[in-house]
Each structure stands twice: as C-alpha cells, then as structure tokens.
Amino acid sequence: MTQVDDVLKINKAKAPPLLNNLLIMFLIAMILANVSGNMYGPLLPLYLKELDASVVQVGLFFTLSQFIPLVLQIFGGWLSDSLGRLRSIAIGSVAGVISYIGLIAAPSWQWLLLGEGFGAITRSLVAPSFNAFIAEQSEEKNRARVFGLTEGIFMVVAVIGPPLGGYLANQLGFKSMLLFAAILYILATLIRVSMARHESNNIEKKQVDLSFTNLKDSLGVMLGLLFAGGLISWILITDGVRDIAYALSFNLLPIYLQDIGGLNVQNIGFLESIFGIFMMITTFPAGWLADKRGERLGISLGFGMHFISMMIFIRSSNFFGFSLAWASLGVGVGLMSPAYNSLISKAVPEKLRGTAFGLFSTSLGLVSLPAPALGALLWDRVSPQFPFVITAWMGLLAILPVVFKFKLPKNDRHNNQDN
C-alpha cells in the first residue's frame, strides 16, 4: 500500500498546471488590452450621446460598425491558422492603437465610426486567435476547466475597466478617459509584439501558407460542417438566436440606465464591475461542470439565468435592483462561456480552430446585423422596456435546441486529434 501511495503522489506531483508560463504571459497582455477596452466599451453609447447622437442614431451606429467585422472575421481566423495565433494578435493590436487615435480625435458621432472601424479590425484578428490559442494550450480532458480558469482571470477586465472608465469620464470627461485607456493598450501591444517575435522562431514558424487556395479549402471544410445539419449547425443556430437577442437591446443599456434608471456614468461602470465579479467566480466551476457532466448542462443553465436577469432588470428602478440583475447575468454568461468554447474547439479540426471561431463570429454578426437598429426603433415606437423583453424570451427559448441537439459524438473527439 505504501508503494502504491508513493506512486500516486509522484504522478500527482508531475501533473502539469492548468496554466503554463506562455499562457500566463498571454493573459497579462490580454488583460491590459481589455481593461483598456472595457474602460470605454460599456460607456460608448453615452459618448455617442455626448456627441449629439439620438437613440435611433446610436442603434444605427452599432449596426454600421458591424460591417467591418463581417468582412474581416473569417479572414482573421484563417490568418490565425496560417501565421499563428500570436502573430495574428500582434498585427491586430497595431490596428487597435490607430483606433484609439480615431476615438479621441472624433469631432462627431459620425467620425467615431472611423475609430470603431480600426477597432473592428483589431477584434477580427484577435478574437479568433484568443480561443484557439487557449484550446491549443490545454488537453481535451480538462479543456473546459482551462477555458473557465482563463476566462475567470480574464474577467478582471470587467471588474477594473468599467468603474475606472466611469470614474475618469465623470471627473475628467470622455476624451481624457480614452487617452488613459490608449496608454494601457499601447503597453499591451508592446508585450504582444515581443511575444510574437519570440514565438516566430519556434513553434509557429511552419505556419506560413497564405495562399488563396488554402483560404478556399479552409472555408470549404468549415461551410460543409456548418450546413451538414449536425452539432456545428445547431451551435450556429442557437448562438445566432442569442446574438440577435443581445444585439436588440444591449447597446442601449447605458442609455436606459441613465435616462430610465436615473444612474450616472460612474454607477453604470460599477454595474459592469458587478457583472465581471460574478462571471469571474462562476467560470471555473462552470468549466469543471462541463468537463464532468458535458457542455449542454452549463449552456442550458446559462440561458436560464440570462432570462432571470432580464426579468429582474425590466422590473428594477434603483441601483440595488440593477445590481441583482447584473449579478445574475454574470452567473449566466459565466456558465455558458467555457462550455460553448470547449464544445466548439472539440467539434472542429484543430488546424481550423481559428477559422471556425472567425466564421462563427461572422455568421452570427450577419444574422444580427439589423438588430441594433431594430431595437432602437422598438424603443422609440413601443417602449424602452420592449427590446429587453424580447431579449429575455429569445434566450429562454434557446434552451430547447441546446437540450436536444448539442450532442458531441464520441468519434468526433478522436477525429479532431487526428486532423
């Protein structure tokens, strides 16, 4: 018995940590960049309003700002698969620096589209690489836990960024806040470029096929999976419903909280922080749950919490009520996110993960393209609460395909390793 115990202890001691050194440095750069983005992102509708945009124009702005991601996200995912995750992120970060110049210098809400355009280039190159890189740094047996842990750590950006941005905007104005955010982003860009240069001499050096034929072949495989009627098809449909639901109302949240809820910019920032805290404490146990019980359970519970949070939000009229809604929403997103990312990474070939995440984002963006403008019209023509009611019920209905269709065949796990 003693020898057996010793062997078990040795094996346990040799077990690799969930986060390796490369992934830790990757997360540090991501956190800096996204603290910067979260300083202004949740408050962007209020910045538009300060630049004399109406509610309908705010909805139009977010609809127009989706066009560049629609064009570039597939390309960004393919570039990630071809050049490597870190180099793709470094290229996107350079565009991000330019976007801050546009945001700070914009004299009107129309000109703000230029800054958001470069920001969209950044997100199109970085977002597919983010999830694909995490998947590559994990084993399948603990992938959801790695996603849960990294996303939990990453959510510090939602805890720090919005209240910091709200405080600076409230005290110094939006442009001064954006200048501070730009400094943080430049620091993150320097780290990312350094990592990409170092990595280009090692494991990513082989990935240099940027031919049109390679792009066409990658898209052909992914489109075949999307329209085959299997798991990937149902993930697309369900996530499309969720994306439409969010796009209908979430861009109007800060305006609702200010005009209807009576909150100031700083209070709105604190709400985003509450969301981040509850998502942070949920993602790792949610990843463990997905690894142990399958991804369907976490995704279904997440949609259920999303519905509850929207019902609380609609009935709230003070900071406490909105805080409860944001806490519930944080738990819901925390339950869903690791499970979704883990399921997608297992359902597609490893060499196409970047393309897959980019294609998913593009497909969802195309489906939800008119939603921000439609939500603003519903606000104006029906009531400010109506877009949020639709958001709530669409999320609840999405549970049905998750329960009955989100099934990963056992042989898919082996095929993904072979490819």
Secondary structure, 3 states (H helix, E strand, C coil): CHHHHHHHHHHHHHCCCCCCHHHHHHHHHHHHHHHHHHHHHHHHHHHHHHCCCCHHHHHHHHHHCCHHHHHHHHHHHHHHHHHCHHHHHHHHHHHHHHHHHHHHHCCCHHHHHHHHHHHHHHHHHHHHHHHHHHHHCCCHHHHHHHHHHHHHHHCHHHHHHHHHHHHHHHHHCHHHHHHHHHHHHHHHHHHHHHHHHHHCCCCCCCCCCCCHHHHHHHHHHHHHHHCCCCHHHHHHHHHHHHHHHHHHHHHHHHHHHHHCCCCCHHHHHHHHHHHHHHHHHHHHHHHHHHHHHCHHHHHHHHHHHHHHHHHHHHCCCCHHHHHHHHHHHHHHHHHHHHHHHHHHHHHCCHHHHHHHHHHHHHHHHHHCCCHHHHHHHHHHHCCCCHHHHHHHHHHHHCHHHHHHHCCCCHHHHHHHHHC
